[in-house]
Amino acid sequence: MTRMKQILCVGTAAFALAACGNRTELKPQAGKSLPVVPLGAEAPKKPSELLEPSTQARPERSVELLRRSEEREDDEFDLPPE
């Protein structure tokens, strides 16, 4: 049984290494083309540029929690632990 586990582990490791070995430039699938050129752009975007999310898709985080200072009201449920 131990021999079978060793063979299985070596096979799994070989498969994992083979799966990540080929890194090439991104290309559209056969029969499909890249998206149309946006209005006003001189050239179509490269695949690496298409993978970057736009600012609308990932807006910057606003760290401003309050717009103005306000006194906090007493919270009747804010009790110390018993």
Phi and psi restraints in degrees (range 20) as a CNS / XPLOR table:
assign (resid 1 and name C) (resid 2 and name N)
       (resid 2 and name CA) (resid 2 and name C) 1.0 -65.8 20.0 2
assign (resid 2 and name N) (resid 2 and name CA)
       (resid 2 and name C) (resid 3 and name N) 1.0 -38.2 20.0 2
assign (resid 2 and name C) (resid 3 and name N)
       (resid 3 and name CA) (resid 3 and name C) 1.0 -63.0 20.0 2
assign (resid 3 and name N) (resid 3 and name CA)
       (resid 3 and name C) (resid 4 and name N) 1.0 -38.1 20.0 2
assign (resid 3 and name C) (resid 4 and name N)
       (resid 4 and name CA) (resid 4 and name C) 1.0 -66.7 20.0 2
assign (resid 4 and name N) (resid 4 and name CA)
       (resid 4 and name C) (resid 5 and name N) 1.0 -38.9 20.0 2
assign (resid 4 and name C) (resid 5 and name N)
       (resid 5 and name CA) (resid 5 and name C) 1.0 -65.1 20.0 2
assign (resid 5 and name N) (resid 5 and name CA)
       (resid 5 and name C) (resid 6 and name N) 1.0 -39.5 20.0 2
assign (resid 5 and name C) (resid 6 and name N)
       (resid 6 and name CA) (resid 6 and name C) 1.0 -64.4 20.0 2
assign (resid 6 and name N) (resid 6 and name CA)
       (resid 6 and name C) (resid 7 and name N) 1.0 -43.5 20.0 2
assign (resid 6 and name C) (resid 7 and name N)
       (resid 7 and name CA) (resid 7 and name C) 1.0 -63.7 20.0 2
assign (resid 7 and name N) (resid 7 and name CA)
       (resid 7 and name C) (resid 8 and name N) 1.0 -41.9 20.0 2
assign (resid 7 and name C) (resid 8 and name N)
       (resid 8 and name CA) (resid 8 and name C) 1.0 -64.3 20.0 2
assign (resid 8 and name N) (resid 8 and name CA)
       (resid 8 and name C) (resid 9 and name N) 1.0 -42.7 20.0 2
assign (resid 8 and name C) (resid 9 and name N)
       (resid 9 and name CA) (resid 9 and name C) 1.0 -65.3 20.0 2
assign (resid 9 and name N) (resid 9 and name CA)
       (resid 9 and name C) (resid 10 and name N) 1.0 -43.2 20.0 2
assign (resid 9 and name C) (resid 10 and name N)
       (resid 10 and name CA) (resid 10 and name C) 1.0 -65.4 20.0 2
assign (resid 10 and name N) (resid 10 and name CA)
       (resid 10 and name C) (resid 11 and name N) 1.0 -41.1 20.0 2
assign (resid 10 and name C) (resid 11 and name N)
       (resid 11 and name CA) (resid 11 and name C) 1.0 -64.1 20.0 2
assign (resid 11 and name N) (resid 11 and name CA)
       (resid 11 and name C) (resid 12 and name N) 1.0 -41.6 20.0 2
assign (resid 11 and name C) (resid 12 and name N)
       (resid 12 and name CA) (resid 12 and name C) 1.0 -65.6 20.0 2
assign (resid 12 and name N) (resid 12 and name CA)
       (resid 12 and name C) (resid 13 and name N) 1.0 -42.6 20.0 2
assign (resid 12 and name C) (resid 13 and name N)
       (resid 13 and name CA) (resid 13 and name C) 1.0 -65.2 20.0 2
assign (resid 13 and name N) (resid 13 and name CA)
       (resid 13 and name C) (resid 14 and name N) 1.0 -41.3 20.0 2
assign (resid 13 and name C) (resid 14 and name N)
       (resid 14 and name CA) (resid 14 and name C) 1.0 -64.3 20.0 2
assign (resid 14 and name N) (resid 14 and name CA)
       (resid 14 and name C) (resid 15 and name N) 1.0 -40.7 20.0 2
assign (resid 14 and name C) (resid 15 and name N)
       (resid 15 and name CA) (resid 15 and name C) 1.0 -65.1 20.0 2
assign (resid 15 and name N) (resid 15 and name CA)
       (resid 15 and name C) (resid 16 and name N) 1.0 -42.2 20.0 2
assign (resid 15 and name C) (resid 16 and name N)
       (resid 16 and name CA) (resid 16 and name C) 1.0 -63.9 20.0 2
assign (resid 16 and name N) (resid 16 and name CA)
       (resid 16 and name C) (resid 17 and name N) 1.0 -41.5 20.0 2
assign (resid 16 and name C) (resid 17 and name N)
       (resid 17 and name CA) (resid 17 and name C) 1.0 -68.3 20.0 2
assign (resid 17 and name N) (resid 17 and name CA)
       (resid 17 and name C) (resid 18 and name N) 1.0 -36.6 20.0 2
assign (resid 17 and name C) (resid 18 and name N)
       (resid 18 and name CA) (resid 18 and name C) 1.0 -69.9 20.0 2
assign (resid 18 and name N) (resid 18 and name CA)
       (resid 18 and name C) (resid 19 and name N) 1.0 -30.4 20.0 2
assign (resid 18 and name C) (resid 19 and name N)
       (resid 19 and name CA) (resid 19 and name C) 1.0 -71.6 20.0 2
assign (resid 19 and name N) (resid 19 and name CA)
       (resid 19 and name C) (resid 20 and name N) 1.0 -27.8 20.0 2
assign (resid 19 and name C) (resid 20 and name N)
       (resid 20 and name CA) (resid 20 and name C) 1.0 -106.1 20.0 2
assign (resid 20 and name N) (resid 20 and name CA)
       (resid 20 and name C) (resid 21 and name N) 1.0 10.8 20.0 2
assign (resid 20 and name C) (resid 21 and name N)
       (resid 21 and name CA) (resid 21 and name C) 1.0 -81.6 20.0 2
assign (resid 21 and name N) (resid 21 and name CA)
       (resid 21 and name C) (resid 22 and name N) 1.0 -26.6 20.0 2
assign (resid 21 and name C) (resid 22 and name N)
       (resid 22 and name CA) (resid 22 and name C) 1.0 -101.3 20.0 2
assign (resid 22 and name N) (resid 22 and name CA)
       (resid 22 and name C) (resid 23 and name N) 1.0 108.5 20.0 2
assign (resid 22 and name C) (resid 23 and name N)
       (resid 23 and name CA) (resid 23 and name C) 1.0 -118.9 20.0 2
assign (resid 23 and name N) (resid 23 and name CA)
       (resid 23 and name C) (resid 24 and name N) 1.0 111.7 20.0 2
assign (resid 23 and name C) (resid 24 and name N)
       (resid 24 and name CA) (resid 24 and name C) 1.0 -125.9 20.0 2
assign (resid 24 and name N) (resid 24 and name CA)
       (resid 24 and name C) (resid 25 and name N) 1.0 171.9 20.0 2
assign (resid 24 and name C) (resid 25 and name N)
       (resid 25 and name CA) (resid 25 and name C) 1.0 -67.8 20.0 2
assign (resid 25 and name N) (resid 25 and name CA)
       (resid 25 and name C) (resid 26 and name N) 1.0 144.0 20.0 2
assign (resid 25 and name C) (resid 26 and name N)
       (resid 26 and name CA) (resid 26 and name C) 1.0 -70.1 20.0 2
assign (resid 26 and name N) (resid 26 and name CA)
       (resid 26 and name C) (resid 27 and name N) 1.0 139.3 20.0 2
assign (resid 26 and name C) (resid 27 and name N)
       (resid 27 and name CA) (resid 27 and name C) 1.0 -137.2 20.0 2
assign (resid 27 and name N) (resid 27 and name CA)
       (resid 27 and name C) (resid 28 and name N) 1.0 153.0 20.0 2
assign (resid 27 and name C) (resid 28 and name N)
       (resid 28 and name CA) (resid 28 and name C) 1.0 -68.5 20.0 2
assign (resid 28 and name N) (resid 28 and name CA)
       (resid 28 and name C) (resid 29 and name N) 1.0 155.8 20.0 2
assign (resid 28 and name C) (resid 29 and name N)
       (resid 29 and name CA) (resid 29 and name C) 1.0 -64.1 20.0 2
assign (resid 29 and name N) (resid 29 and name CA)
       (resid 29 and name C) (resid 30 and name N) 1.0 159.0 20.0 2
assign (resid 29 and name C) (resid 30 and name N)
       (resid 30 and name CA) (resid 30 and name C) 1.0 -61.7 20.0 2
assign (resid 30 and name N) (resid 30 and name CA)
       (resid 30 and name C) (resid 31 and name N) 1.0 130.5 20.0 2
assign (resid 30 and name C) (resid 31 and name N)
       (resid 31 and name CA) (resid 31 and name C) 1.0 86.6 20.0 2
assign (resid 31 and name N) (resid 31 and name CA)
       (resid 31 and name C) (resid 32 and name N) 1.0 -4.5 20.0 2
assign (resid 31 and name C) (resid 32 and name N)
       (resid 32 and name CA) (resid 32 and name C) 1.0 -119.2 20.0 2
assign (resid 32 and name N) (resid 32 and name CA)
       (resid 32 and name C) (resid 33 and name N) 1.0 156.3 20.0 2
assign (resid 32 and name C) (resid 33 and name N)
       (resid 33 and name CA) (resid 33 and name C) 1.0 -122.1 20.0 2
assign (resid 33 and name N) (resid 33 and name CA)
       (resid 33 and name C) (resid 34 and name N) 1.0 169.8 20.0 2
assign (resid 33 and name C) (resid 34 and name N)
       (resid 34 and name CA) (resid 34 and name C) 1.0 -69.4 20.0 2
assign (resid 34 and name N) (resid 34 and name CA)
       (resid 34 and name C) (resid 35 and name N) 1.0 161.6 20.0 2
assign (resid 34 and name C) (resid 35 and name N)
       (resid 35 and name CA) (resid 35 and name C) 1.0 -59.0 20.0 2
assign (resid 35 and name N) (resid 35 and name CA)
       (resid 35 and name C) (resid 36 and name N) 1.0 157.6 20.0 2
assign (resid 35 and name C) (resid 36 and name N)
       (resid 36 and name CA) (resid 36 and name C) 1.0 -63.4 20.0 2
assign (resid 36 and name N) (resid 36 and name CA)
       (resid 36 and name C) (resid 37 and name N) 1.0 156.6 20.0 2
assign (resid 36 and name C) (resid 37 and name N)
       (resid 37 and name CA) (resid 37 and name C) 1.0 -71.0 20.0 2
assign (resid 37 and name N) (resid 37 and name CA)
       (resid 37 and name C) (resid 38 and name N) 1.0 129.2 20.0 2
assign (resid 37 and name C) (resid 38 and name N)
       (resid 38 and name CA) (resid 38 and name C) 1.0 -62.6 20.0 2
assign (resid 38 and name N) (resid 38 and name CA)
       (resid 38 and name C) (resid 39 and name N) 1.0 151.6 20.0 2
assign (resid 38 and name C) (resid 39 and name N)
       (resid 39 and name CA) (resid 39 and name C) 1.0 -60.9 20.0 2
assign (resid 39 and name N) (resid 39 and name CA)
       (resid 39 and name C) (resid 40 and name N) 1.0 126.0 20.0 2
assign (resid 39 and name C) (resid 40 and name N)
       (resid 40 and name CA) (resid 40 and name C) 1.0 95.1 20.0 2
assign (resid 40 and name N) (resid 40 and name CA)
       (resid 40 and name C) (resid 41 and name N) 1.0 -11.6 20.0 2
assign (resid 40 and name C) (resid 41 and name N)
       (resid 41 and name CA) (resid 41 and name C) 1.0 -84.3 20.0 2
assign (resid 41 and name N) (resid 41 and name CA)
       (resid 41 and name C) (resid 42 and name N) 1.0 145.8 20.0 2
assign (resid 41 and name C) (resid 42 and name N)
       (resid 42 and name CA) (resid 42 and name C) 1.0 -84.6 20.0 2
assign (resid 42 and name N) (resid 42 and name CA)
       (resid 42 and name C) (resid 43 and name N) 1.0 -30.9 20.0 2
assign (resid 42 and name C) (resid 43 and name N)
       (resid 43 and name CA) (resid 43 and name C) 1.0 -141.7 20.0 2
assign (resid 43 and name N) (resid 43 and name CA)
       (resid 43 and name C) (resid 44 and name N) 1.0 156.0 20.0 2
assign (resid 43 and name C) (resid 44 and name N)
       (resid 44 and name CA) (resid 44 and name C) 1.0 -66.4 20.0 2
assign (resid 44 and name N) (resid 44 and name CA)
       (resid 44 and name C) (resid 45 and name N) 1.0 154.3 20.0 2
assign (resid 44 and name C) (resid 45 and name N)
       (resid 45 and name CA) (resid 45 and name C) 1.0 -73.2 20.0 2
assign (resid 45 and name N) (resid 45 and name CA)
       (resid 45 and name C) (resid 46 and name N) 1.0 148.2 20.0 2
assign (resid 45 and name C) (resid 46 and name N)
       (resid 46 and name CA) (resid 46 and name C) 1.0 -77.2 20.0 2
assign (resid 46 and name N) (resid 46 and name CA)
       (resid 46 and name C) (resid 47 and name N) 1.0 157.6 20.0 2
assign (resid 46 and name C) (resid 47 and name N)
       (resid 47 and name CA) (resid 47 and name C) 1.0 -56.8 20.0 2
assign (resid 47 and name N) (resid 47 and name CA)
       (resid 47 and name C) (resid 48 and name N) 1.0 -36.3 20.0 2
assign (resid 47 and name C) (resid 48 and name N)
       (resid 48 and name CA) (resid 48 and name C) 1.0 -66.3 20.0 2
assign (resid 48 and name N) (resid 48 and name CA)
       (resid 48 and name C) (resid 49 and name N) 1.0 -33.5 20.0 2
assign (resid 48 and name C) (resid 49 and name N)
       (resid 49 and name CA) (resid 49 and name C) 1.0 -72.1 20.0 2
assign (resid 49 and name N) (resid 49 and name CA)
       (resid 49 and name C) (resid 50 and name N) 1.0 -31.6 20.0 2
assign (resid 49 and name C) (resid 50 and name N)
       (resid 50 and name CA) (resid 50 and name C) 1.0 -70.7 20.0 2
assign (resid 50 and name N) (resid 50 and name CA)
       (resid 50 and name C) (resid 51 and name N) 1.0 -24.3 20.0 2
assign (resid 50 and name C) (resid 51 and name N)
       (resid 51 and name CA) (resid 51 and name C) 1.0 -79.2 20.0 2
assign (resid 51 and name N) (resid 51 and name CA)
       (resid 51 and name C) (resid 52 and name N) 1.0 -18.2 20.0 2
assign (resid 51 and name C) (resid 52 and name N)
       (resid 52 and name CA) (resid 52 and name C) 1.0 -78.4 20.0 2
assign (resid 52 and name N) (resid 52 and name CA)
       (resid 52 and name C) (resid 53 and name N) 1.0 126.4 20.0 2
assign (resid 52 and name C) (resid 53 and name N)
       (resid 53 and name CA) (resid 53 and name C) 1.0 -69.5 20.0 2
assign (resid 53 and name N) (resid 53 and name CA)
       (resid 53 and name C) (resid 54 and name N) 1.0 146.8 20.0 2
assign (resid 53 and name C) (resid 54 and name N)
       (resid 54 and name CA) (resid 54 and name C) 1.0 -75.8 20.0 2
assign (resid 54 and name N) (resid 54 and name CA)
       (resid 54 and name C) (resid 55 and name N) 1.0 168.0 20.0 2
assign (resid 54 and name C) (resid 55 and name N)
       (resid 55 and name CA) (resid 55 and name C) 1.0 -67.2 20.0 2
assign (resid 55 and name N) (resid 55 and name CA)
       (resid 55 and name C) (resid 56 and name N) 1.0 -26.2 20.0 2
assign (resid 55 and name C) (resid 56 and name N)
       (resid 56 and name CA) (resid 56 and name C) 1.0 -72.9 20.0 2
assign (resid 56 and name N) (resid 56 and name CA)
       (resid 56 and name C) (resid 57 and name N) 1.0 -33.7 20.0 2
assign (resid 56 and name C) (resid 57 and name N)
       (resid 57 and name CA) (resid 57 and name C) 1.0 -75.0 20.0 2
assign (resid 57 and name N) (resid 57 and name CA)
       (resid 57 and name C) (resid 58 and name N) 1.0 -33.0 20.0 2
assign (resid 57 and name C) (resid 58 and name N)
       (resid 58 and name CA) (resid 58 and name C) 1.0 -131.8 20.0 2
assign (resid 58 and name N) (resid 58 and name CA)
       (resid 58 and name C) (resid 59 and name N) 1.0 78.9 20.0 2
assign (resid 58 and name C) (resid 59 and name N)
       (resid 59 and name CA) (resid 59 and name C) 1.0 -68.3 20.0 2
assign (resid 59 and name N) (resid 59 and name CA)
       (resid 59 and name C) (resid 60 and name N) 1.0 156.1 20.0 2
assign (resid 59 and name C) (resid 60 and name N)
       (resid 60 and name CA) (resid 60 and name C) 1.0 -70.5 20.0 2
assign (resid 60 and name N) (resid 60 and name CA)
       (resid 60 and name C) (resid 61 and name N) 1.0 148.8 20.0 2
assign (resid 60 and name C) (resid 61 and name N)
       (resid 61 and name CA) (resid 61 and name C) 1.0 -78.1 20.0 2
assign (resid 61 and name N) (resid 61 and name CA)
       (resid 61 and name C) (resid 62 and name N) 1.0 134.9 20.0 2
assign (resid 61 and name C) (resid 62 and name N)
       (resid 62 and name CA) (resid 62 and name C) 1.0 -93.1 20.0 2
assign (resid 62 and name N) (resid 62 and name CA)
       (resid 62 and name C) (resid 63 and name N) 1.0 124.3 20.0 2
assign (resid 62 and name C) (resid 63 and name N)
       (resid 63 and name CA) (resid 63 and name C) 1.0 -95.8 20.0 2
assign (resid 63 and name N) (resid 63 and name CA)
       (resid 63 and name C) (resid 64 and name N) 1.0 -0.4 20.0 2
assign (resid 63 and name C) (resid 64 and name N)
       (resid 64 and name CA) (resid 64 and name C) 1.0 -78.8 20.0 2
assign (resid 64 and name N) (resid 64 and name CA)
       (resid 64 and name C) (resid 65 and name N) 1.0 114.3 20.0 2
assign (resid 64 and name C) (resid 65 and name N)
       (resid 65 and name CA) (resid 65 and name C) 1.0 -90.2 20.0 2
assign (resid 65 and name N) (resid 65 and name CA)
       (resid 65 and name C) (resid 66 and name N) 1.0 -36.5 20.0 2
assign (resid 65 and name C) (resid 66 and name N)
       (resid 66 and name CA) (resid 66 and name C) 1.0 -122.9 20.0 2
assign (resid 66 and name N) (resid 66 and name CA)
       (resid 66 and name C) (resid 67 and name N) 1.0 143.8 20.0 2
assign (resid 66 and name C) (resid 67 and name N)
       (resid 67 and name CA) (resid 67 and name C) 1.0 -86.7 20.0 2
assign (resid 67 and name N) (resid 67 and name CA)
       (resid 67 and name C) (resid 68 and name N) 1.0 -25.2 20.0 2
assign (resid 67 and name C) (resid 68 and name N)
       (resid 68 and name CA) (resid 68 and name C) 1.0 -150.4 20.0 2
assign (resid 68 and name N) (resid 68 and name CA)
       (resid 68 and name C) (resid 69 and name N) 1.0 158.0 20.0 2
assign (resid 68 and name C) (resid 69 and name N)
       (resid 69 and name CA) (resid 69 and name C) 1.0 -74.0 20.0 2
assign (resid 69 and name N) (resid 69 and name CA)
       (resid 69 and name C) (resid 70 and name N) 1.0 134.8 20.0 2
assign (resid 69 and name C) (resid 70 and name N)
       (resid 70 and name CA) (resid 70 and name C) 1.0 -138.2 20.0 2
assign (resid 70 and name N) (resid 70 and name CA)
       (resid 70 and name C) (resid 71 and name N) 1.0 144.3 20.0 2
assign (resid 70 and name C) (resid 71 and name N)
       (resid 71 and name CA) (resid 71 and name C) 1.0 -72.9 20.0 2
assign (resid 71 and name N) (resid 71 and name CA)
       (resid 71 and name C) (resid 72 and name N) 1.0 135.6 20.0 2
assign (resid 71 and name C) (resid 72 and name N)
       (resid 72 and name CA) (resid 72 and name C) 1.0 -79.1 20.0 2
assign (resid 72 and name N) (resid 72 and name CA)
       (resid 72 and name C) (resid 73 and name N) 1.0 138.2 20.0 2
assign (resid 72 and name C) (resid 73 and name N)
       (resid 73 and name CA) (resid 73 and name C) 1.0 -77.4 20.0 2
assign (resid 73 and name N) (resid 73 and name CA)
       (resid 73 and name C) (resid 74 and name N) 1.0 154.3 20.0 2
assign (resid 73 and name C) (resid 74 and name N)
       (resid 74 and name CA) (resid 74 and name C) 1.0 -66.1 20.0 2
assign (resid 74 and name N) (resid 74 and name CA)
       (resid 74 and name C) (resid 75 and name N) 1.0 137.6 20.0 2
assign (resid 74 and name C) (resid 75 and name N)
       (resid 75 and name CA) (resid 75 and name C) 1.0 -108.1 20.0 2
assign (resid 75 and name N) (resid 75 and name CA)
       (resid 75 and name C) (resid 76 and name N) 1.0 114.2 20.0 2
assign (resid 75 and name C) (resid 76 and name N)
       (resid 76 and name CA) (resid 76 and name C) 1.0 -69.8 20.0 2
assign (resid 76 and name N) (resid 76 and name CA)
       (resid 76 and name C) (resid 77 and name N) 1.0 -15.8 20.0 2
assign (resid 76 and name C) (resid 77 and name N)
       (resid 77 and name CA) (resid 77 and name C) 1.0 -95.9 20.0 2
assign (resid 77 and name N) (resid 77 and name CA)
       (resid 77 and name C) (resid 78 and name N) 1.0 -1.5 20.0 2
assign (resid 77 and name C) (resid 78 and name N)
       (resid 78 and name CA) (resid 78 and name C) 1.0 -85.6 20.0 2
assign (resid 78 and name N) (resid 78 and name CA)
       (resid 78 and name C) (resid 79 and name N) 1.0 82.5 20.0 2
assign (resid 78 and name C) (resid 79 and name N)
       (resid 79 and name CA) (resid 79 and name C) 1.0 -105.8 20.0 2
assign (resid 79 and name N) (resid 79 and name CA)
       (resid 79 and name C) (resid 80 and name N) 1.0 149.1 20.0 2
assign (resid 79 and name C) (resid 80 and name N)
       (resid 80 and name CA) (resid 80 and name C) 1.0 -68.4 20.0 2
assign (resid 80 and name N) (resid 80 and name CA)
       (resid 80 and name C) (resid 81 and name N) 1.0 155.9 20.0 2
assign (resid 80 and name C) (resid 81 and name N)
       (resid 81 and name CA) (resid 81 and name C) 1.0 -66.6 20.0 2
assign (resid 81 and name N) (resid 81 and name CA)
       (resid 81 and name C) (resid 82 and name N) 1.0 149.0 20.0 2
